[in-house]
């Protein structure tokens, strides 16, 4: 698999989706040997089900496990260290990973209870958990979601679960961005499988889930995070650790549309309940059979615009959804289905950053 490619598959069946995308890319050929120790690193920052937008879907991880098993890889572990306010053992239980472990006889490694060693990265010394460094092939499985301090959390930040608790405290005193970037120089990830089915709008611990209905796959964590930043409505420069990681050789932020391979289109409607915050945002929208991926991008864009104070006084509705396909008329639309309207942004689905630029140009 080329390191400068990003693959995307849309839908709401995580296990089936991830198996299809792994088979399409033929990831098995990249793993060194059948005896390689394969580590799966989900995001289990808190003990909350994936439906709340904070943690990696166990169905997605199950699909990865089955793919690995079917291709002759049986030396597999799941490893994680939850945040300081929760216990990893509890997250394993509540998030459905104990069931996975029992069904497939795969060890769950609690990195909060692991030893660690120090590693020198440029001018910074970083402690990393031993079991994470023992892995021969690391599969990083972050959640596509916002974060109250770093704006997003995805491939680069998810590896923070592989440092001891005392180091997590120190990272916060250092402002997070530089240590996150430098950590990823020492702790390499071989494959990133992003859970973009349901992720929180703003917070790492969940509470305002947005249905985005996608799985994203790549090898370069800097490139993945550059792509995710734009999906959530940010410029790459808004997330300092992306540029810092690129500067020290972790990866490249050179994101071009030709390097994004979409295997299908989303057709699944929204199926999770809207929180009060999301209901308020969608008050600006006239929706007619909108797919989740497109609608989710619009929600993220509106949230960014609200943060900037750009939504106050907006009276005209933003149109979105398959119900507008083939219709002509006045108004503003988001997504290729609204191309018949007077002003429309193409894309299926468009990125939140593109929606923001479009709305600011024509509407705000």
N, C-alpha and C positions, 0 to 999 in steps of 0.2 A: 504493500500500500504506500502510495506517495505521501510524504509528510506535509506537502503543501495543499492537500485536498481535504475538503470537509464534506461529509455525506449526511444527508438529512432524509428522514422518512417520517411521514405524517400518519396520524391515527390515534385510536384510543385503546389499543390492545397491546400493552407493552411487551409481553412475552413473545408474541408473534412478530412484532415489529423488529425487535432487537435481533431475533434469530435471522430474519430476512436480511437485515443490513450487514450482519457479520458474515453471512454466507455470500452475499454479493461482493464484499471486499475480500473475502477469503483470508480472514485474519489468522487462521491456523498456520499458514505458511510462515508467518512472522515470528512465531514462538520458537525459541531456540531448539528445544527437544521435547519429547514426550515426557521426560522426567523433570522438566523445568517446574520450579515452584511458582505457581501463578497466584498472585495476590489480587483480590478484588477489594477496592476501597470505595465503599458507598459514602453517602453523607447521612450520618445518623447523629446530627448535632444535638438533637433532643429526642426524648421518648414520645414521639407523636406519629400517628399514621401518615402515610404519604399523601393522603387526601387533604391534609391540612397545609400542604405546600412547603414543608420543611425538609422532608427526608426522602431518600431514594426508594422507589417502588420495589418491594421484594419480588414482584412479578418480572420486573426488568432484570434483576439480578438472577432470577431463576432461568430466564431465557439465555443469559450468558453462560451459566453453569451447564445447561443442557447442551449448548453448542460446543463447549469445551469437552464435555464428556463424550459426545458423539464423534469428536475428532481425536479421541485417544488421550486427552489430558485429564489426569485424575489427581494430580498433586496440587490441590487448590485450597486456599484459605481465604476467609473473609476477615478483614482487619479494620479496626476503627477505634478512635478515641473521641468520645463525645466532649462537648464543651464543659467548662468548669462547673456550670450549674446543674449538671445531670450526670448520671452514671451510665457508662457504656453498656453494662450488663442489663440495665433496665431498658435502654433503647433497643438492644437486641431482642428483648422479649416483646415490647410493645409494638415495635415496627415489623414484626413477623419474621425475624431472622433466625430465631430459635427453631421455628418450624422448618425453614430451609436447611438449617444445619442437620436436623434430625432426618429429614427426607433424603438428603444427598450425602450424609456422613462427612460433612465439611466442617473443619474446626472454625470456631469464632474466636478471633484474637482480640482481646481487650487491651488496647495500647495504653490505657490509663494505668495498667498494672505491669507494663513492660519496662525493661531496662533501656538505657540510652547511652549514646556516645556523642562526643563533640566533633564537629566538622568545621574546618575553616573554609569560608567562602569569601573571596576578596578580603575586605577589611572586617568581616563579621564572623564570629564563632557561633554556630548553631547546633543545638542538641537535637538528635533524631532518634526515634525509637528503633531498637535493634531488629525487631521482627520485620519492620517495613524495609529496612536496608538489606535483609536476607533474601528478599523476593527476587526471582530471576526475571519475571515478566509482570509488570504492575498495570492493572486495569483500573483506571480512575473513573468512578461513576458519580459525578456530582449532580446536583439539582440546578436547573435553570431558574434562578430567583434573584430577587433584590437583596440588599443588605443595608442596614441603617448607617453603617460607618464607611464602608468601602463602595457603596452604591450597588455593586453586583458581587455575587460569589459564584464561582464556577470551577473550572479546571485548576487554576493556580491556587486559589484559596482553599479548596477542598483538601489539599494535602496537609493543611494545618492539623488535621486529625492524627497525623503521624509524628507529632512532637509531644513530649511530656507536658503535664499540666503546668509545671513551673515555667516552662518555655512559653506556653500560651499566655501566661500573665505578662511575661517580659515582652512578647510581641506587641501587646496592647500599649505598654509604656513607650514603645518605640514608634507608635503610630501605624502599625500593621503593614503599610505598603512596602517599605524596603525589606523587612524580614520575610514577608511572603515571597517577594521576588527572589531573594537570595536563597531561601529554603529550597526553591525549585531547581536551583543549580546543583545542589547536592543530592536531592532526592528525585531521581528521574522517573517519569511515567512513560510507559510504552504505548498505551492506548487510552483514549478518553471516550467514554460512552455517556453522553449527557442525558439525564432524565429531564426532558422538557415536556412531560405530560401535564403535570400540575406543579406550579411553583409559586411561592409567595410574591406578592407585588413589591414589598419593601423590606421585609424583615427575615433574617436568617431562621428565626424560630417559628415561622408560620403564623397563620391567623387570617390572612387575606389571600386565599389561593386563587390563582388565575389559571384557567385551562388553556394550555398552549399546544397540546396534542402533537408533539414531535419528539423524536430521538435524534441526537446529533452525534456523529462519530468522527474522530480525527486522531492525529498523533502529536500534533504540536499544541501544547497548552496555551501558548501566547496567541496563536492564530485562533484557536477555539474561543478564548476569552475576548479577543477583538471582535469576533463575529457575534458573540452573545451580548456584548456591550451594545452593539447597534440594534440587536433584536429588542433589547429592553429600553432603547431610546437614548443612549449615551454616545458621545464621541469617545474614541479610544483615549484621548487625552484626559477625559474625566475620571479615568481609573488609573492613577499613577503607577500601580504595581505592574501594569501591562508593559509600559515603556521601560521601566526599570529592569524587568525580566529580559526584555529584548536586548537592552544595552549590555547585559552580561552573558549573552549567548544562549539563553534558555530556548528561544524560538523567534519566530518572525511575526510581525503584525501586518505584513503586506497582504491585505485581504482584497481579493478581486472576485467579481461575480463568476468569472469563468472557472474558478477553483471550487465552487460550491455545486455539488452534485445532488439534485433532489430526485429521489427514487419514485415519488408519487405525488399526489395532491391530497390535501385534507378535505374530507367531506363530512366529518363528524360534528354534530351540533354541540353547544354547551350543555353539560349534564351535571355540573356541580352547582350547589346553591351559591348565590351571590351574597357577599357580606354587605353591610351598610355602606362601607367606603366605595366598593365597586358599584353598587346601585347608584350612588351619587354621581360617579363618573359617567355611567352609562345614561344618565339623564340628558346628556348632550347628543345622544345617538338615536337614530331611527333605524332599527334593525329589522331585517326581513330574511329569515333563514340563513343567518351568518354562520360560517364554519368557525370552529373554535380557534384555530391557528390565526385566522385573520382578525377575529374579534379580540383575541388576547393581545395581539400587537397593538390594536387601537386602545385598549385599556391602559397598557403601559405608556403609550404616547400621551394620553390624556392626563395620566398621573404626573408625568414629567412637566407638562404644560401647566398643570395646576400648581405644582411646586414653584414655577416661575411667575405665578400670578397672572397667567395669560387667559384663563377661562372665564374670568369675571365679566359679565355683560354679554357673553356669547348667547345669541338668541336663535340663530338658525341651526337646525339639526344636521348632523353628519350621517350620511346614508351608508349602509353596509349590508351585504348579504346577497345570497343567490336569487332572492326575490326580485332584485333589480336587474337581473340579466335580461338583456334585450330591450329594456325600457329606455326611452329618451326623455329629456326634460331638463328643467332648471335644477339647481342645487349642487351640492358637493358630495362626492362619494369616495369611499376608500375600498380598494381592491378591484380586480379586473372585472368583476361582475357589474360594477357601476360605471363602466366605460361609456355608456350612453348618456350619462348626465353631463351637464354643462362643464363642470370641473371635476376631474376624477384622477386619482392616483392609481396606477396599475400595480400589479404584483399579486401573487397568489401563493402565500400571503406576503404582503409588504412588511418590511421591518419597521419597528416603532420609530427608529431614527429617521427613516424616510417619511413616515407619516408626520412627524414633528416638523421637518423642513417644509413639507407640502402645506400643512395647515398655517404655519407662520407666514408663508409666502402669499397664500390666497385668502386667508380667513381671519387671522388674528390681527 
